[in-house]
């Protein structure tokens, strides 16, 4: 079976001048990770790396070791977050060097994380550090730059076309005209149109073909399903909800990983042209402290259930479209990483490998998708 597992990859683990200015000299994502503290009894913080250590993504040997580890456990490529602000790129060095050097010999794709950068780490229009803006001339410049990446022999293709994801598609003005620019420019430069995928992270379940994309990616976690998730202040209602998780705190959002995963699955897209994603876990208190979201009742086997469920669906897709996105390889400050840590070690990679091996080479009839065991209604 031709199933591909692509792990979403954050290139934030090296210093850049902008982060030096905004957060202090030498800042990387590890700065947040190592200062995290437990906020309630049993809270797993700080989350510290195991096998890979505190990676510096400027180092070629680190990037090679990551690719080797991913390949060993059945991951077929990385989907690198890509940051473009009217020609200005951020945290671009790791991918630049991957592209220029031809190493590691490991497939890749790109997801344009077209969010405004803010001090709140939520892509909001508050406390703005760098605003995301758009123009048609810039779309052409962007497509021209992308074409060189798309033309690399390692680039992941769907139906012979390089797959390119856009994280917040509906933020782009004159969207269909913009997508035409990407298609036309890339076609002119390398002789093939990109396969454009809109991520539904901020428009849950939408069929993004209706606005010009070839397909959608159903992003998880869908934090919008958590009541009051964007509110930073104390709430008695939140306190009562957290008490059900055994946590005395009225500011922090504490939810059950298995219950929220079940709710997301129940609200999965109902159209036929979408790629599923599975997320490892969530705890962004390393970035946001008491304003963060913590998911409890997680772990490798809970993750394995979600992988198994998504793969059952992936097997029903045409062979070229059998792609599962794994979110994420290394979102350490969001507690969402499959890279080994000191609590679980290789556990997440091992269960992912187990579930992939169970379906690769064996076609399973999947006319009826299994419903998740946890009760999503417990979130309400």
Secondary structure, DSSP 8 states (H G I E B T S, - for coil): ---EEEEEE----S--HHHHHHH-TT--HHHHHHH----STT---S--BSTT-S--TT-HHHHHHHHHHHHHTT--EEEEEE-EETTEESS-HHHHHHHHH--S---EEEEE----EETTSS--SSSEEE-----HHHHHHHHHHHHHHHTSTTB-EETTEEEEEETTGGGSTTHHHHHHHHHHHHHHHHSS--EEEEE-TTSTT--GGGGT-SEEEE-S--GGGSTTTT--S--HHHHHHHHTTT---SSSEEEEHHHHHHHHHHT---SS-EEEEEE---B-HHHHGGGSEEEES-SHHHHHHHHHHHHHHHTTS-GGG-EEEEE-SSBGGGTB--S-BTTTBTHHHHHHHHHHHHHTT-----SS----SS-GGGG-
